[in-house]
Amino acid sequence: MAGVCCKSSAPFSVFKRTLSVRSSTSTPRPLCLTVGRRGAQEGCLTARPPHLKTASPHRHTACLFFSCQESMSETLRTCYVYLNQTSRSFAAVIQALDGELRHAVCIFYLVLRALDTVEDDMTIPLEKKVPLLHEFHTFLYQPEWCFTESKEKDRQVLEDFPSISVEFRNLGQEYREVISDICHRMGFGMAEFLEKKVSSMKEWDKYCHYVAGLVGVGLSRLFSASQLEDPEVGRDTELANSMGLFLQKTNIIRDYLEDQQEGRAFWPEEAWSQFASRLEDFAQPQNLTSALACLNLLVTDALRHVPDVISYLSRLRNQSVFNFCAIPQVMAIATLSACYNNPQVFQGIVKIRKGQAVTLMMEATNMQTVQNIIAQYTQEILQKVSLSDPSRDKTLCILGVIQEKTLARTALSSRSHHLSPFYLSAAMLLAALSWQYLNAAQSTGSTDMQGS
């Protein structure tokens, strides 16, 4: 049978629509760095801003060092190879997570990547695909299960699924329960939307929940299970869901033209039908006014998740977890600002300059600066709101809520800060991560940023 096979003897970024930074660089340059728990005495760059704590007072987090990974099993090393090959999003920051959480998130990513590969593969007939999606979480406990019929570019995670599933079973029970549960729920959600269009705004939220919100929920539960974050982080599923929805909606908004060219449609009909009879009509120059009205409506809807993003990030205490979560969010707000009222969404690619992206990644290491970044881009959007835009009142309302949230701790106009030695080393670390982000997947003409 195609679904089950013997394990191959040859060893070898949440997910198909992760946030990307467009770049003109043509050649991927993998970062041959791994991150571990040992301290500066082993040649690490360390970074721990004073307001963020680590799991132990005797070591710094975000510790970057060169390693041959000799302490890992062969299958775990294989998993990290797959992570770097398939993730256009978070390979670097996953490897910068502290301790055992790093392995749990790596396996979590690969399991969902394998599930997503099944969902994406249009060569698998529905009568076979739906049972696969429904039952995928059970394959985690079947040592020899793999799938060899996929034609997708990431099919190696299915063909060598035994390498992933064995490392899943090697995780602690607290991690296995989270990963299996999220995989189960996501599989059923994906199956629901296989032949179902995203019609209403409510269904848009539901679709984004299945493919991204659940990733946020799962990651939050893993953070708490590791004890690097408080239990409250994992319990508050509403905030975690908003983290995923904000990223996912940003991707969908930005990728209008690419999706149209590939025969995909993710903009909700309830939104676009107010301005056009067909979604593809927005790509016609004569329909630009209507297209921008719909675009601004969707950007406004995505912005309503930003207050939850701020609340979520303000709870985080571990530096590596904060970096992991904050970087995609600041990239998303910058992307939404670039997209708002921008005709380029319907004509080509909306770009974030590489230098801008690197600066954001280097700065997003503490809550005050993240709030300042959000405030800056909120102000940029505010300055572009047209008097004639149909969503003007709603846009101004949510921008006011976001500004009030950011101003609660810091002045809107103040974005500069002095770098302490802690921040200088953090900047060096994140510069390395940034180049990994921006050069990891140029074969597709762009580099994805989360992402899940």
Secondary structure, 3 states (H helix, E strand, C coil): CCCECCCCCCCCCCCCCCCEECCCCCCCCCCCCEECCCCHHHCCECCCCCCCCCCCCCCCCCCEECCCCCCCCHHHHHHHHHHHHHCCCCHHHHHCCCHHHHHHHHHHHHHHHHHHHHHHCCCCCHHHHHHHHHHHHHHCCCCCECCCCCCCCCCHHHHCHHHHHHHHHHCCHHHHHHHHHHHHHHHHHHHHCCCCCCCCHHHHHHHHHHHHHHHHHHHHHHHHHCCCCCHHHHHCHHHHHHHHHHHHHHHHHHCHHHHHHCCCCCCCHHHHCCCCCCHHHHHCHHHHHHHHHHHHHHHHHHHCCHHHHHHHHHHCCCHHHHHHHHHHHHHHHHHHHHHCCCHHHHCCCCCCCHHHHHHHHHHCCCHHHHHHHHHHHHHHHHHHCCCCCCCHHHHHHHHHHHHHHHHCCCCCCCCCCCCCHHHHHHHHHHHHHHHHHHHCCHHHCCEECCCC
